Amino acid sequence: MHSGGRTGNHNRMLAATIHVRPATRQTLEQLAADTRSSVQNVLDAAVEAYRRQVFLEQTNQALADLRKEDRTWKEYRQEIEQWETTGNDGL
């Protein structure tokens, strides 16, 4: 798969070739057709969705680890309660 180059100050894309399985390419092309978009846009959206998924999974794991430590979890909850209280101060 090859992405085209585009010049500009803010959105400069470098050309890159990535290797994907034929089934993956077919899925990308089908999604692009279904959404009337480009394969590049579909791939960009997929990578962003995966980045967000990984972030949330890591956040959930960190919170699960935090819950295992009673004192630390209690301190965390107290801090959250303080922040929630300051949200009602009218500022």
C-alpha positions as CSV (number, residue, x, y, z in Angstrom):
1,M,0.0,0.0,0.0
2,H,1.4,3.4,-0.9
3,S,0.3,6.8,0.4
4,G,0.8,9.7,-1.9
5,G,2.9,12.7,-0.9
6,R,1.4,16.1,-0.3
7,T,3.2,19.3,0.4
8,G,2.2,22.1,2.7
9,N,3.2,23.8,5.9
10,H,0.8,21.9,8.2
11,N,-0.1,18.7,6.6
12,R,3.0,17.2,5.0
13,M,2.6,13.5,4.4
14,L,5.6,11.4,3.6
15,A,5.2,8.6,1.2
16,A,5.4,5.2,2.8
17,T,4.8,1.6,1.8
18,I,3.3,-0.8,4.2
19,H,2.6,-4.5,3.7
20,V,-0.8,-5.8,4.7
21,R,-2.4,-9.1,4.2
22,P,-4.6,-9.4,1.1
23,A,-7.7,-9.8,3.3
24,T,-6.8,-6.6,5.2
25,R,-6.4,-4.7,1.9
26,Q,-9.7,-6.0,0.7
27,T,-11.4,-4.8,3.9
28,L,-9.8,-1.4,3.6
29,E,-10.9,-1.1,0.0
30,Q,-14.5,-2.2,0.9
31,L,-14.7,0.2,3.8
32,A,-13.4,3.0,1.6
33,A,-16.0,2.2,-1.0
34,D,-18.8,1.9,1.6
35,T,-17.9,5.3,3.1
36,R,-17.0,7.0,-0.1
37,S,-13.6,7.7,1.3
38,S,-10.0,6.9,0.4
39,V,-8.1,3.9,1.7
40,Q,-5.8,6.3,3.3
41,N,-8.6,8.0,5.2
42,V,-10.0,4.6,6.3
43,L,-6.5,3.5,7.5
44,D,-6.0,6.9,9.3
45,A,-9.3,6.5,11.1
46,A,-8.6,2.8,12.0
47,V,-5.2,3.7,13.5
48,E,-6.7,6.6,15.5
49,A,-9.5,4.3,16.8
50,Y,-6.9,1.7,17.8
51,R,-4.8,4.4,19.5
52,R,-7.8,5.4,21.6
53,Q,-8.7,1.8,22.4
54,V,-5.1,1.1,23.6
55,F,-5.2,4.3,25.7
56,L,-8.5,3.4,27.4
57,E,-7.3,-0.2,28.0
58,Q,-4.1,1.1,29.6
59,T,-6.1,3.6,31.7
60,N,-8.5,0.9,32.8
61,Q,-5.6,-1.3,33.8
62,A,-3.9,1.5,35.7
63,L,-7.1,2.1,37.6
64,A,-7.5,-1.6,38.3
65,D,-4.0,-1.7,39.7
66,L,-4.7,1.4,41.8
67,R,-7.8,-0.3,43.3
68,K,-5.7,-3.2,44.5
69,E,-3.9,-0.8,46.9
70,D,-6.6,0.2,49.5
71,R,-4.7,3.3,50.9
72,T,-3.7,4.6,47.4
73,W,-7.2,4.0,46.0
74,K,-8.7,5.9,49.0
75,E,-6.3,8.8,48.4
76,Y,-7.2,8.8,44.7
77,R,-11.0,8.9,45.5
78,Q,-10.5,11.7,48.0
79,E,-8.6,13.7,45.4
80,I,-11.4,13.1,42.8
81,E,-14.0,14.2,45.4
82,Q,-12.0,17.4,46.0
83,W,-11.9,18.2,42.2
84,E,-15.7,17.5,41.9
85,T,-16.3,19.9,44.8
86,T,-14.3,22.6,43.2
87,G,-16.4,22.2,40.0
88,N,-19.3,23.6,42.0
89,D,-17.6,26.7,43.3
90,G,-19.1,29.0,40.6
91,L,-15.9,29.8,38.8
